[in-house]
Amino acid sequence: MTRKYFGTDGIRGMANDWPMTAESALRVGMAAGRLFTRGNHRHRVVIGKDTRLSGYMIESALVSGFTSVGMDVFQFGPLPTPAVAMLTRSLRADLGVMISASHNAYHDNGIKLFGPDGYKLSDDQEMQIEALMHNGLDTALAKPDALGRAKRIDDAQARYIEFAKRTLPRHLRLDGLRVVIDCANGAAYKVAPEVLWELGAEVVSIGVDPDGFNINDECGSTSPELLCRKVRELRADIGIALDGDADRVVVADEKGTLVDGDQLMGLIATDWQKRQKLTAPGVVATVMSNLGLERYLKSLDLSLVRTQVGDRYVVEHMRRNGFNLGGEQSGHIVLSDFTTTGDGLVAALQVLGVIAESNKRVSEVCDIFDPLPQLLKNVRYKSGEPLNDKSVRAAIGEAEARLGSSGRLVIRASGTEPLIRVMAEGDDVSLVKAVVDDIVLSLEQVAA
């Protein structure tokens, strides 16, 4: 069966346009509720969301779907994705749902589903939900006396705040650190500043005034220019930028220079290796991570294992092979000692812990390796499969031959947008630029 709704990170699209309509959300609720109704106990689902205007519509439709098949619904309101995953387990729910399009603009939205173990659903489970959405929903409807109830949970944010604080080693505090936190006007706008303040930091908060439309709008981890300016302006020690649902993070040092997910993974791996916390001799990342990280980890006798793009695939490999550290260059950092999915705030706390203990500047601590020149360009297309075009395939083959063993080429279709992503890296920056430009030109000719 071909997947029609689910992509690399749940269901995502423009709000009020297929597949992100109220009708689709209703059917998702009914289908997922039916799939996860197992046994005679009273079943429950927890729902969190970010700050998009369309979240109200999607949430109401999901609640209707779940209650119609007999599931009780606990609604958290705005809360980070990793908090929903954590609370799914903590509250012994049968299913967890996050309503968010992560780093996308306000006009998009999405639905992410977590199983009772707090992990994102497998491809097979998503396929089962899609099959049920198309056939069999009528037979899942509960009797009038077995309909589900819905209620708001007022202490969800406080629960997550306490959980996040406990991930910092007990002997450490953040006293004396001036921290700028950019919450992207998203899901962590209340909890992230509170966690940092309660741990002793002097906190300057930006991106904490959501209005339904300004999520990720020139702020957050995908637009960190505001953060960098604020760090320099206030002479802060560090800047931290989350994305709309707070499952990814980037850092700015005291100079306002960005530190990406690869550097953060290198830093945490170094610290955890010293403290003998790594459960496997390496880090799990994706094909997009810089070759410089791979070479650096090798110098520590650690491996870099690569998966396809998507933090869910990183997590799957970590679980199968016993790794407790993984992530993506974009800032999804997965620390399975604490969480079941990427958690931007918890990852930032690990970095802050190293800084607090070292008494060094962030620029000294976070400059872990010299990245190879890497260039990424996106090509938007309207329809079809441009990567199957003969001229495009020929351009890719020629580029791979030119790079040889001195670099890497990664070309893939986005799982959330109609984009082809073209990335190359290598020791020769001019060669990297040339091969990317040649492939982009061939794609543009096909996609036009």
Secondary structure, 3 states (H helix, E strand, C coil): CCCCCEECCEEEEECCCCCCCHHHHHHHHHHHHHHCCCCCCCCEEEEEECCCCCHHHHHHHHHHHHHHCCCEEEEEEECCHHHHHHHHHHCCCCEEEEECCCCCCCCEEEEEEECCCCCECCHHHHHHHHHHHHCCCHHHCCCHHHCCCEEECCCHHHHHHHHHHHCCCCCCCCCCCEEEEECCCCCCCCHHHHHHHHCCCEEEEECCCCCCCCCCCCCCCCCCHHHHHHHHHHCCCEEEEECCCCCCEEEECCCCCEECHHHHHHHHHHHHHHCCCCCCCEEEEECCCCHHHHHHHHHCCCEEEEECCCHHHHHHHHHHHCCCEEECCCCCEEECCCCCCCCHHHHHHHHHHHHHHHCCCHHHHHCCCCCCCEEEEEEECCCCCHHHCHHHHHHHHHHHHHHHHHEEEEEEECCCCCEEEEEEEECCHHHHHHHHHHHHHHHHHHHC
